[in-house]
Amino acid sequence: MILGHMYHMSVIQKYKPLDTDSTSGEIFSGSYGWCSPTALYERSCEAHKHRGNPSGLYYIDADGSGPLGPFLVYCNMTADAAWTVVRHGGPDAVTVPGAPSGRPRSAASFAYAAGAGQLRAAVGLAERCEQRLALRCGTARRPDLRDGTPLSWWVGRTNETHTYWGGSLPDAQKCTCGLEGNCIDSQYYCNCDAGRNEWTSDTIVFSQKEHLPVTQIVMMDGGRPHSEAAYTLGPLLCHGDKSFWNSASFNTETSYLHFPAFHGELTADVCFFFKTTVSSGVFMENLGITDFIRLELRAPTEVTFSFDVGNGPCEVTVQSPTPFNDNRWHHVRAERNVKGASLQVDQLPRKMQPAPADGRVRLQLNSQLFIGGTATRQRGFLGCIRSLQLNGVALDLEERATVTPGVEPGCAGHCSSYGHLCRNEGKCREKRRGVTCDCAFSAYDGPFCSNEISAYFGTGSSMTYNFQEHYTLSENSSSLVSSLHRDVTLTREMITLSFRTTRTPSLLLYVSSFYEEYLSVILANNGSLQIRYKLDRHQNPDAFNFDFKNMADGHLHQVKINREEAVVIVEVNQSAKKQVILSSGTEFNAVKSLILGKFLEVADTDPDTRRAAASGFTGCLSAVRFGRAAPLKAALRPSGPSRVTVRGHVAPMTGCAAGAASGSPARGLAPRLAGGTGRSGPADEGEPLVNADRRDSAVIGGVIAVVIFILLCITAIAIRVYQQRKLRKENESKVSKKEEC
């Protein structure tokens, strides 16, 4: 049996240090979880994504207030989902040789970077989970003997043996091709069953959540000689968070949801999101004979947590400088235990109230739990409540709302709260559960339109973006229509680009027109930024020289040009600004193409532009945008008909800010395709885990190298000092002997 190695994780602190009081000691010492103001970890990658966190390694605490600790996962943030990637410590690939009939050929075990309870909580919280098995086989056997005895099986999270494969129903004993009816031999339900004298393959996707992840795979042989196989088990992949977007809309003041009584006698934590436009309303109430617990919006700027455990009513209130009824999501976290109570809303300071030293401590409730209203149906809540959790247990608001008058499952308007996550002109789009960022008119991509799109331009290379593709004409278009097509006029445009180079002169950007009008952005021989606007072919171009500094210094520089008719504002590196006025016109007529890099067809341009165009550009360009056109994105992330022509060596890069100085495609500038960026699925899942290890190794190696260099320098200095002292003593000895003589 091949045993996978177990990941070892050090015990880590689950919560922040708790606040203490000089008289009563520690105020909170009970069960702390995701709801608690002291919690350090989100419950899922979905929650990390909607904090604006990019793809990377994160700890998640899937059971919130429960006893399970957090564990490390890779969160792959895509445009459509946040994928949780949990790697196993088993073998990367398993070879299955032939063996005598009925004996095991292979038995491999797979351990994960989390315990069984942690995995169960994470899988249960997710909307969907899957795990892929890639199987290759040559002259393989069918998965069972003639008497129906299975020869291959796998073991899931609960140590149960399963003989089904892929997305088929349990015990169906079919691979994915068998379900889809496209196996290479229709007599069998797996490609590897055909027993052909050639290598065949099956891709198997396990998606029964209650059985995942796979912990062991066993394969046996029925006696066929020279049979062999190999398989690779991928990581556990999950996406979604069933509790994070579970919500209900309360449409009348008398509507409410009811649940069984809340049992939080000694410790209770409550957390949820709300958004509303009204000035007051009760979020939650549960009554006892004398005891009660209540959370409410008491005023537009006040949220109050009140309760009574037999010592008289106790209140904790958070006040905000801005109203809460702004129709945006706000996060409430309340907690009480035998030592006191606390309340926090959003990132406002947490308010705390210690309990009486000798008072009662048990909260005894016996009525139904009311959500969005009260037992008297007064001061009901109007708005939305989402992701409600009591003592770490999520309440299914949507399911209860489907059968409750005046309450609807789900909430709309997430962009009002999460729209700021979409950057660089990305547009927020509503989804049933959450938001997505539309990067169609942004020079960036990625889940938040924040991934820089960069390219290395080798010497003599160029990229041409044709604007005509925006106005495609049919072959039967008349000459009149064609002329109208060319008469599209711009009275304003926004241009952005970032670059890094050491070559001068350089052409950063050139935009041409059918009417011999143009715009050129160049670096002069001294590295200064120069801009030429010619908006009237009968006049000389307006030429502006911006002597901010030598910008051909191998560092990253950002340029933003904003024209409003004759007024042009140029901003460099987000700080230096300069405004100029055009005299050659205010209309850019019949824009034809945008060129990056070298080109020679510049007969009607000024001498400086011609020299820069002949030299071209060597280095890194990124985030290039002219109005809605993003030429680098169109070339490197094509999503439709090609508008771009590339000549010479132009290669994708991860970013212009990192790597060696421009002018040579050194390893820091090493171009690589980023085809996986922005995909909707978990492609290339977990790869950054390896990269993270490599980065850590690189940092450690660099530190060691610096230490060794310093030690060598100290040693050399010490040797030099020793030699000088020795020489001085020898000279003194010689002088002394001469004096004695």
C-alpha positions in Angstrom: 0.0 0.0 0.0 1.2 3.4 -0.9 0.6 5.8 1.9 0.4 9.5 1.3 2.3 11.7 3.7 0.3 13.7 6.2 0.5 17.5 6.3 1.6 18.8 9.6 0.2 22.0 10.8 1.2 23.9 13.9 -1.5 24.8 16.4 -2.6 28.3 15.6 -4.6 30.9 17.5 -8.2 30.9 16.4 -9.1 34.3 17.8 -7.6 37.6 18.7 -6.5 38.3 22.3 -9.6 39.1 24.3 -10.1 42.4 26.0 -9.8 42.5 29.7 -11.2 44.7 32.5 -9.0 45.8 35.4 -11.7 44.9 37.9 -13.6 41.9 36.5 -10.8 40.3 34.5 -11.5 38.7 31.2 -14.9 39.7 29.9 -15.3 37.1 27.1 -14.0 33.6 27.5 -16.7 31.4 26.0 -17.2 30.0 22.5 -15.8 32.4 19.9 -16.4 32.0 16.2 -17.0 33.8 12.9 -19.7 35.9 14.5 -17.4 37.1 17.3 -15.7 40.4 17.0 -12.5 38.6 18.0 -12.6 36.1 15.1 -9.6 36.1 12.9 -10.7 33.9 10.0 -13.5 33.9 7.4 -15.6 30.8 7.0 -15.0 30.4 3.3 -13.2 31.6 0.2 -16.5 33.2 -0.9 -16.3 35.5 2.2 -12.6 36.3 1.4 -13.6 37.2 -2.2 -16.2 39.7 -1.1 -13.7 41.3 1.1 -11.8 42.1 -2.1 -9.0 39.5 -1.4 -7.2 38.2 -4.5 -6.4 34.5 -5.2 -3.9 33.2 -2.6 -3.4 31.1 0.5 -5.9 31.8 3.3 -7.0 30.2 6.5 -10.7 29.4 6.7 -12.8 28.4 9.8 -15.6 26.5 8.3 -17.5 25.7 11.5 -17.4 29.3 12.9 -18.2 29.1 16.6 -17.6 25.4 16.7 -14.6 23.6 18.2 -12.8 22.9 14.9 -9.7 25.0 14.2 -9.0 26.9 11.0 -7.0 25.3 8.2 -5.0 26.5 5.2 -6.5 26.4 1.7 -5.9 28.0 -1.6 -8.6 30.4 -2.8 -8.8 30.6 -6.5 -10.9 33.8 -7.2 -12.4 33.7 -10.7 -15.0 36.0 -12.3 -17.8 33.5 -11.5 -16.9 31.8 -8.3 -14.4 31.5 -5.4 -12.9 28.0 -5.6 -11.6 26.4 -2.4 -8.6 24.2 -3.3 -7.6 21.6 -0.7 -4.5 19.6 -1.7 -3.8 16.0 -0.6 -0.5 14.6 0.5 -0.8 11.4 -1.5 1.3 10.5 -4.5 1.1 12.9 -7.5 0.8 9.9 -9.9 0.2 6.2 -9.2 1.4 3.5 -11.6 -0.7 0.3 -11.5 1.3 -2.7 -12.8 -0.2 -6.1 -13.7 -0.7 -8.7 -11.0 -2.1 -12.3 -10.5 -5.8 -12.6 -10.7 -7.7 -11.2 -7.7 -4.7 -9.6 -6.0 -4.3 -5.9 -5.4 -2.4 -4.1 -8.0 -2.5 -0.8 -6.3 -3.8 0.7 -3.1 -3.0 4.4 -2.5 -4.1 6.5 0.4 -4.6 10.3 0.3 -4.3 12.5 3.4 -5.3 16.2 3.4 -4.2 19.4 5.0 -7.3 19.3 7.2 -8.9 16.8 9.6 -12.1 14.8 8.8 -14.2 17.2 10.8 -12.8 20.3 9.1 -13.3 18.7 5.7 -16.9 17.7 6.5 -17.7 21.3 7.6 -16.1 22.9 4.5 -17.8 20.5 2.1 -21.2 20.9 3.9 -20.9 24.7 3.7 -20.1 24.7 -0.1 -22.7 24.8 -2.8 -20.8 22.3 -4.9 -17.7 20.1 -4.6 -15.8 17.9 -7.0 -12.6 15.9 -7.4 -11.1 14.8 -10.6 -9.4 11.5 -11.4 -7.4 11.2 -14.6 -6.9 7.6 -15.5 -4.7 6.2 -18.3 -4.6 2.5 -19.1 -3.1 0.1 -21.5 -4.6 -3.5 -22.1 -6.6 -2.9 -18.9 -9.3 -5.2 -17.4 -12.9 -4.4 -16.9 -13.7 -3.1 -13.4 -15.4 -6.4 -12.3 -15.1 -10.2 -12.7 -17.7 -12.3 -14.5 -19.5 -12.9 -11.2 -19.9 -9.1 -10.8 -17.3 -8.7 -8.1 -15.8 -5.2 -8.4 -12.1 -5.1 -9.1 -11.7 -1.3 -8.4 -13.2 0.9 -5.7 -12.5 4.0 -3.7 -13.0 5.1 -0.2 -14.6 8.5 0.7 -14.5 10.8 3.7 -16.6 8.6 5.9 -14.5 5.4 5.3 -17.2 3.9 3.1 -16.3 1.9 0.0 -17.8 3.1 -3.3 -17.7 1.3 -6.6 -19.3 4.0 -8.8 -17.1 6.3 -10.8 -17.6 9.9 -11.9 -20.9 11.7 -11.6 -23.0 8.5 -11.8 -25.3 7.4 -9.1 -23.7 5.3 -6.3 -23.1 1.7 -7.2 -23.8 2.3 -10.9 -20.2 1.3 -11.8 -20.0 3.7 -14.7 -17.3 6.2 -15.8 -18.3 9.6 -17.1 -18.1 8.4 -20.7 -20.6 5.6 -19.8 -23.1 8.2 -18.5 -22.6 10.3 -21.6 -22.7 7.4 -24.0 -19.5 8.2 -25.8 -17.1 5.5 -24.6 -14.7 4.2 -27.4 -16.5 0.8 -27.1 -20.2 0.9 -26.6 -20.2 -2.5 -24.9 -18.5 -1.0 -21.9 -19.1 1.9 -19.5 -15.4 3.0 -19.2 -12.8 3.5 -21.9 -10.4 1.5 -19.9 -12.7 -1.5 -20.0 -12.3 -2.0 -23.7 -9.0 -3.9 -23.1 -7.4 -2.5 -26.3 -3.7 -2.9 -27.0 -3.3 0.8 -26.8 -3.4 3.5 -24.2 -6.8 4.9 -23.5 -8.0 7.4 -20.9 -10.9 8.3 -18.7 -11.6 11.6 -16.9 -13.6 10.9 -13.9 -15.3 13.7 -11.8 -16.5 12.8 -8.3 -19.3 15.2 -7.3 -21.3 13.4 -4.6 -20.6 15.9 -1.7 -21.4 13.5 1.1 -18.6 11.1 -0.1 -15.8 13.6 -0.7 -12.9 13.8 -0.5 -11.4 10.6 -1.8 -9.1 9.1 0.8 -8.1 5.8 -0.9 -8.2 4.1 -4.3 -7.8 0.4 -4.7 -7.3 -1.4 -8.1 -7.1 -5.2 -8.6 -6.4 -7.3 -11.7 -8.4 -10.1 -13.2 -5.4 -11.9 -14.7 -4.8 -10.2 -18.0 -1.0 -10.3 -18.7 1.0 -7.1 -19.4 -1.9 -4.9 -18.3 -0.9 -1.6 -16.8 -2.5 1.7 -15.8 -1.7 5.0 -14.2 -3.9 7.6 -12.5 -3.7 11.1 -10.9 -6.0 12.3 -8.2 -6.6 16.1 -8.2 -7.2 18.3 -5.1 -10.6 18.7 -3.5 -12.4 21.6 -5.2 -15.4 23.4 -3.7 -17.1 26.7 -4.5 -19.9 28.8 -3.0 -21.0 29.3 0.6 -24.6 28.3 1.3 -24.9 30.5 4.3 -23.1 33.6 3.1 -25.8 34.6 0.6 -28.8 32.9 2.3 -31.2 35.8 2.7 -34.8 37.0 3.0 -36.6 40.3 2.1 -39.1 41.6 4.6 -41.8 43.6 2.7 -44.2 44.6 5.4 -43.8 45.7 9.0 -46.0 42.8 10.2 -44.1 40.1 8.3 -41.5 37.9 10.1 -39.9 34.5 10.1 -40.1 32.2 13.0 -37.8 29.4 14.2 -37.5 27.2 17.3 -36.4 28.9 20.5 -32.8 29.9 20.6 -30.8 27.9 23.1 -28.0 30.1 24.3 -28.2 29.8 28.1 -24.6 30.5 29.0 -23.1 31.8 25.8 -24.7 33.2 22.7 -23.3 34.8 19.6 -25.3 36.2 16.7 -24.1 37.6 13.4 -25.8 38.7 10.2 -25.9 41.3 7.5 -28.7 43.8 7.0 -29.7 46.6 4.6 -32.7 48.8 4.8 -34.0 52.3 3.9 -36.2 52.6 7.0 -35.2 54.3 10.3 -36.0 51.5 12.7 -37.0 47.9 13.1 -36.4 44.7 15.1 -34.0 42.2 13.5 -34.4 39.4 16.0 -36.4 38.8 19.2 -36.8 35.7 21.5 -38.8 35.8 24.7 -38.9 33.8 27.9 -41.2 34.1 30.9 -39.1 37.0 32.1 -35.9 36.7 30.1 -35.5 38.0 26.5 -32.9 38.8 23.9 -33.4 41.4 21.1 -31.4 43.0 18.3 -32.8 46.1 16.6 -32.2 49.2 14.6 -33.4 51.7 17.1 -32.6 54.8 15.1 -31.0 55.5 11.7 -27.6 55.7 13.4 -28.1 53.3 16.3 -28.1 49.5 16.6 -28.9 48.1 20.0 -28.4 44.7 21.6 -30.6 44.1 24.7 -31.3 41.2 26.9 -32.4 40.2 30.4 -31.2 37.0 32.3 -33.0 37.9 35.5 -30.8 40.8 36.6 -32.9 43.5 34.8 -32.6 44.7 31.2 -29.1 45.2 29.8 -28.3 47.2 26.7 -25.3 47.7 24.5 -25.6 50.3 21.7 -23.3 51.2 18.8 -23.7 54.6 17.3 -22.5 55.6 13.8 -21.6 59.0 12.4 -23.4 58.0 9.2 -26.9 56.4 8.9 -27.3 52.7 8.6 -30.4 53.0 6.5 -28.5 53.7 3.3 -29.6 50.5 1.5 -26.1 49.0 1.8 -25.1 45.8 3.6 -24.0 46.3 7.2 -22.5 43.5 9.4 -23.8 43.0 13.0 -21.9 40.9 15.5 -23.4 40.4 19.0 -22.3 38.2 21.9 -23.1 37.5 25.5 -21.8 35.1 28.1 -21.5 34.8 31.9 -18.9 37.7 31.9 -20.8 40.3 29.8 -21.9 41.3 26.4 -20.5 43.0 23.3 -21.8 44.5 20.0 -20.0 45.5 16.9 -21.4 46.9 13.6 -19.1 47.0 10.5 -15.7 48.3 11.6 -17.0 50.7 14.2 -15.5 50.4 17.7 -16.8 47.5 19.6 -19.0 48.3 22.6 -18.9 46.1 25.7 -20.9 45.7 28.9 -19.7 43.6 31.9 -22.2 41.4 33.7 -23.0 41.9 37.4 -20.6 40.2 39.7 -23.2 38.2 41.6 -26.1 38.1 39.2 -27.9 35.4 37.3 -26.2 34.0 34.2 -28.6 31.7 32.4 -30.7 33.0 29.5 -34.0 31.1 29.6 -36.1 31.4 26.5 -39.3 29.4 25.6 -41.1 31.2 22.8 -40.4 31.0 19.1 -37.5 32.9 17.7 -38.8 35.8 15.6 -36.6 37.2 12.7 -37.6 40.5 11.2 -40.4 41.1 13.7 -41.6 40.7 17.3 -44.1 38.7 19.1 -46.4 41.7 19.2 -45.8 42.4 15.5 -44.7 45.9 16.4 -41.6 47.7 15.0 -41.2 45.1 12.3 -38.1 45.3 10.0 -38.4 46.4 6.4 -35.4 45.4 4.3 -33.1 42.4 3.9 -31.3 40.1 6.3 -28.6 37.8 5.1 -26.2 35.2 6.5 -27.9 34.9 9.9 -26.0 32.6 12.3 -26.6 31.8 15.9 -23.9 30.1 17.8 -22.2 29.2 14.5 -25.4 27.6 13.1 -26.7 29.1 9.9 -30.5 29.6 9.7 -32.1 28.8 6.3 -33.9 32.1 5.8 -34.6 31.3 2.1 -36.4 28.0 2.8 -38.6 29.6 5.5 -39.3 32.6 3.4 -40.8 30.5 0.6 -43.7 29.6 2.8 -44.2 32.8 4.7 -46.5 35.6 3.5 -44.9 39.0 3.2 -41.4 37.6 3.1 -39.5 36.7 -0.1 -36.4 34.5 -0.4 -33.2 36.3 -1.6 -32.2 39.9 -1.8 -31.2 42.2 -4.7 -29.0 45.2 -4.8 -25.6 43.7 -3.9 -23.7 46.2 -6.1 -24.6 49.0 -3.8 -22.3 47.3 -1.2 -19.8 45.4 -3.3 -19.6 47.5 -6.4 -16.4 49.2 -5.2 -14.6 45.9 -5.7 -14.8 46.4 -9.4 -11.8 48.6 -10.3 -10.3 50.2 -13.4 -13.6 51.0 -15.1 -15.0 47.5 -14.4 -18.8 47.5 -14.1 -20.6 45.7 -11.2 -23.3 43.2 -12.4 -25.9 41.7 -10.1 -26.1 38.0 -9.6 -28.7 36.0 -7.6 -26.0 35.3 -5.1 -23.5 38.1 -5.0 -21.9 40.2 -7.8 -19.6 39.9 -10.7 -17.3 42.4 -12.3 -17.7 43.0 -16.0 -14.3 43.9 -17.4 -15.3 44.2 -21.0 -14.4 47.9 -21.2 -11.5 47.8 -18.9 -7.8 47.5 -19.7 -7.6 45.0 -16.9 -9.1 41.6 -16.2 -9.6 39.2 -13.3 -12.4 38.8 -10.8 -12.2 42.5 -9.8 -10.7 44.0 -13.1 -7.5 44.5 -11.2 -5.2 42.1 -13.0 -2.7 44.0 -15.0 -2.4 43.0 -18.7 1.2 43.5 -19.8 3.4 42.6 -22.8 7.1 42.7 -23.5 7.9 44.3 -26.8 11.2 43.1 -28.4 13.3 45.3 -30.7 11.4 46.1 -33.9 8.1 44.6 -32.8 4.7 46.3 -33.1 1.0 45.9 -32.3 -1.8 47.5 -34.4 -5.4 47.8 -33.2 -7.9 48.6 -35.9 -10.9 50.7 -34.7 -12.9 49.9 -37.9 -13.9 46.6 -36.3 -16.2 48.5 -34.0 -18.3 49.5 -37.1 -18.2 46.4 -39.3 -19.7 46.9 -42.8 -21.3 44.4 -45.1 -19.9 43.8 -48.5 -22.9 45.4 -50.1 -22.6 48.7 -48.1 -22.8 51.7 -50.2 -20.1 54.3 -50.6 -22.3 56.8 -48.7 -22.5 54.4 -45.7 -18.8 53.9 -45.9 -18.1 57.6 -45.8 -20.4 58.0 -42.8 -18.5 55.1 -41.2 -15.3 57.1 -41.5 -16.8 60.3 -40.2 -17.0 59.2 -36.5 -15.7 62.2 -34.6 -14.1 62.3 -31.1 -14.2 65.5 -29.1 -12.8 63.8 -26.0 -10.8 60.8 -25.0 -9.2 59.2 -22.0 -5.8 57.5 -22.5 -3.9 55.5 -20.0 -0.8 53.4 -20.2 2.1 52.2 -18.0 5.6 51.4 -19.3 9.1 50.5 -18.4 12.1 51.0 -20.8 15.6 52.2 -21.0 15.6 53.0 -24.8 15.3 56.4 -26.4 13.8 57.7 -28.5 10.7 55.5 -28.0 7.2 55.6 -29.4 4.7 54.8 -26.6 1.5 55.2 -28.5 0.3 56.4 -31.9 -3.3 56.9 -33.1 -3.9 57.6 -36.7 -6.9 59.0 -38.7 -8.3 58.5 -42.2 -7.9 62.3 -42.5 -4.2 62.6 -41.7 -4.9 63.6 -38.1 -2.9 61.9 -35.4 -1.9 61.7 -31.7 1.6 60.5 -30.7 3.0 59.9 -27.3 6.8 59.6 -27.3 10.0 59.6 -25.2 12.5 62.1 -26.6 16.3 61.4 -26.7 16.7 62.8 -23.2 13.8 60.6 -21.8 11.3 63.4 -21.4 7.6 62.7 -22.2 6.3 64.5 -25.4 2.8 64.6 -26.8 1.8 65.6 -30.3 -1.8 66.4 -31.3 -2.7 67.1 -34.9 -6.4 67.6 -35.1 -6.4 69.7 -38.3 -4.4 68.3 -41.3 -3.9 71.8 -42.6 -2.1 73.0 -39.5 1.1 72.0 -37.7 0.7 69.7 -34.7 0.5 70.9 -31.2 3.7 69.7 -29.5 4.0 69.6 -25.7 7.2 68.6 -23.8 6.7 67.5 -20.2 10.0 67.6 -18.4 8.9 65.7 -15.3 12.1 63.6 -15.3 14.0 61.1 -17.4 11.4 58.4 -17.8 13.6 56.0 -19.7 15.2 54.9 -16.4 14.0 51.3 -16.3 11.4 52.0 -13.7 7.6 51.7 -14.0 5.8 54.9 -15.1 2.1 55.6 -15.5 0.7 58.1 -17.9 -2.9 59.4 -18.0 -4.1 61.8 -20.7 -7.6 63.3 -20.5 -8.8 65.5 -23.4 -12.0 67.6 -23.3 -12.1 69.4 -26.7 -9.1 71.8 -26.6 -8.1 71.2 -22.9 -5.6 68.4 -22.3 -4.6 67.3 -18.8 -1.6 65.0 -18.5 -0.9 63.1 -15.2 2.3 61.2 -14.6 2.8 58.6 -11.9 -0.5 59.6 -10.2 1.0 62.9 -8.9 2.5 65.3 -11.4 -0.1 67.1 -13.5 0.0 69.6 -16.3 -2.7 71.3 -18.4 -2.3 72.5 -21.9 -4.5 74.0 -24.6 -4.7 72.8 -28.2 -4.6 75.2 -31.1 -4.8 72.7 -34.0 -8.5 71.8 -33.4 -10.9 70.1 -31.1 -12.2 67.2 -33.1 -10.4 63.9 -33.8 -12.0 62.7 -37.0 -12.4 59.2 -38.4 -10.0 57.5 -36.0 -8.3 54.6 -37.9 -5.9 52.6 -35.8 -3.8 52.6 -32.7 -0.1 51.4 -32.9 2.3 50.3 -30.2 5.9 49.8 -31.1 7.7 50.3 -34.4 6.2 51.4 -37.7 7.4 53.3 -40.8 4.3 54.6 -42.5 4.5 58.1 -40.9 5.1 60.4 -43.9 2.6 63.0 -42.7 3.9 63.3 -39.2 6.4 65.6 -37.5 10.2 64.7 -37.5 10.2 63.7 -33.8 7.3 61.3 -34.2 9.0 59.8 -37.3 12.3 59.2 -35.4 10.4 57.6 -32.4 8.3 55.5 -34.8 11.4 54.2 -36.6 13.0 53.3 -33.2 9.8 51.8 -31.9 9.6 50.6 -28.3 11.6 48.0 -26.4 10.4 47.1 -22.9 7.2 46.5 -21.1 3.8 48.1 -21.8 0.7 47.5 -19.6 -2.9 48.7 -19.1 -3.0 50.5 -22.4 -6.4 52.1 -23.1 -7.8 54.6 -25.6 -11.4 55.4 -24.7 -13.0 51.9 -24.6 -10.3 50.3 -26.7 -7.7 48.1 -24.8 -5.3 46.8 -27.5 -3.2 44.6 -25.2 -6.3 43.0 -23.8 -7.7 42.5 -27.3 -4.5 40.7 -28.3 -3.7 38.7 -25.2 -7.3 38.0 -24.0 -9.3 37.8 -27.2 -13.0 37.4 -26.7 -14.3 38.0 -30.3 -13.2 38.8 -33.8 -9.5 39.8 -33.9 -8.9 43.5 -34.2 -5.2 43.3 -33.6 -2.2 42.6 -35.8 1.1 41.7 -34.1 4.5 41.8 -35.8 7.8 40.7 -34.2 8.4 39.5 -30.7 5.5 40.6 -28.4 4.9 38.3 -25.5 2.6 38.4 -22.4 4.1 39.3 -19.0 2.8 39.0 -15.4 3.4 42.7 -14.9 5.7 45.6 -15.7 6.4 46.5 -12.1 8.4 43.3 -11.4 11.5 41.9 -13.0 14.8 43.1 -14.4 15.3 46.4 -16.2 13.7 46.8 -19.6 15.7 46.3 -22.7 16.3 42.6 -22.3 13.8 39.8 -21.7 15.5 38.6 -18.5 13.9 36.1 -16.3 12.0 38.9 -14.4 10.5 39.9 -17.7 10.1 36.4 -19.0 6.9 36.4 -21.0 4.3 33.7 -20.3 0.8 33.2 -21.5 -1.8 33.8 -18.8 -4.6 31.9 -20.4 -6.0 30.7 -17.0 -6.6 34.2 -15.7 -10.2 35.1 -15.5 -11.5 31.6 -16.2 -14.8 30.7 -14.8 -13.7 27.2 -13.6 -10.9 25.9 -11.3 -8.3 25.5 -14.1 -4.7 25.3 -12.9 -6.0 24.9 -9.4 -3.6 25.0 -6.6 -0.6 25.9 -8.7 0.2 29.1 -6.7 0.8 26.8 -3.7 3.9 25.6 -5.5 4.8 29.1 -6.5 4.4 30.3 -3.0 6.9 27.7 -1.8 9.3 28.8 -4.5 8.9 32.4 -3.5 9.6 31.5 0.1 12.7 29.5 -1.0 13.9 32.4 -3.1 13.6 34.8 -0.2 15.4 32.4 2.2 18.1 31.8 -0.4 18.5 35.6 -0.9 18.8 36.1 2.9 21.4 33.3 3.2 23.4 34.8 0.3 23.4 38.2 1.9 24.6 36.7 5.3 27.4 34.8 3.6 28.5 37.9 1.7 28.6 39.9 4.9 30.6 37.2 6.7 33.1 37.0 3.8 33.5 40.8 4.0 34.1 40.7 7.7 36.6 37.8 7.3 38.5 39.8 4.6 38.7 42.9 6.8 39.9 40.8 9.7 42.6 39.2 7.6 43.7 42.6 6.3 43.9 44.1 9.8 45.9 41.0 11.0 48.4 41.3 8.2 48.9 45.0 8.8 49.5 44.4 12.6 51.9 41.6 11.8 53.9 43.7 9.3 54.0 46.6 11.9 55.4 44.3 14.6 58.1 43.0 12.2 59.1 46.5 11.3 59.3 47.5 14.9 61.4 44.5 15.7 63.9 45.3 12.9 64.2 48.9 14.1 64.8 47.7 17.7 67.6 45.4 16.6 69.3 48.2 14.6 69.2 50.4 17.7 70.7 47.6 19.8 73.5 47.4 17.3 
